[in-house]
Amino acid sequence: MRVCVVGASGKLGRYMVQHALDRDYEVVGVCREKSVAKLADFGDRITVVPGQTDDREVIGRAVAGCDAVLTVLVPWGVRGYSSGTAQAVMDLAPEGARLVFSCGWHITRDGKDVYSRWFLASGRALTVLLRLVRVADVDDQVEACRRIFESRTRWTVVRGSDLEEGESQGLPVWSRHVGAPVLASNITRRTDFALFMVEAITDDTLVHEAPAIVGRDTPSALAHAQRREDAS
């Protein structure tokens, strides 16, 4: 299995690289040139393609011959970085490749997600602020996911809760919609977010799904598991 990790030098990306290597996958990592040193610990176990992740020439070289592409959708700047990255991956990955993208709970596929007023208000305020200072464009991440949802590729969009560091709790649990009781704890170990991304490569039930995830050992996930056990 040959896997490309787009955004490999970030915290989530490095965890994905490690999980893929643990499965004996051949790994290609894409990251900005100034971040290549962050991948030094992997040595010659991975192939690094330096460059901007929305650079089509860079992505074309990186995804060639890959069975799967794991992409961190980062909304840096205000020039369509997320949508450019997503479009390049969808256009240039081999036909039939598994494409797995990461984003946050703010992305909605069908409008059936339920958000608190605080979540909506704080999210909008942050979006406006980041765009004013030209640091990031969250709306472009929304546009990137819109394009993914409309594509005919074998995609999965993994929507992460708040993240924390720590020992793995195992594969996160998920729901199709934010607002489901199982997600109430709103926290996932970052290494487990990465684990879910890598596991999705071989889980065909996640094709054309946008799972919202939460840590397996969080109170809401444990309560959900207990309710299911009581009902069985």
URGIBEL-V714755 format. One line per field, one symbol per residue. psi: psi as a letter, one per 30 degrees, with the letter a starting at -180 (. if undefined). burial: + if it has 16 or more other C-alpha atoms within 10 Angstrom, else -. Layout:
psi = ???
burial = ???
This chain:
psi = kkkkjjhffleeeeeeeeeeefggkkkkkklkefgeffgeffbgflkkjklkfgjeeeeeeefkgkflkkkjjkhkahhheeeeeeeeeeefkkkfkkjkkkaaffkkegggkjkleeeeeeeeeeeeeeeegheljefeeeeeeeeeeflglilkjkjkalllllkkfakllllfkkfkefgffhkkkeeeeeeeeeefegjfffkhlikkllkegleeeeeeeeeeeef.
burial = -++++++++--++++++++++---+++++++---++--+------+++++++++-+-+++-++-++++++++++++++-+++++++++++-+++--+++++++++++++---+-------------++-++----++++++++++--++---+++++++++-+----+--+++++++++--++-+++++++++++++++++----++++++++++++++++--++-------
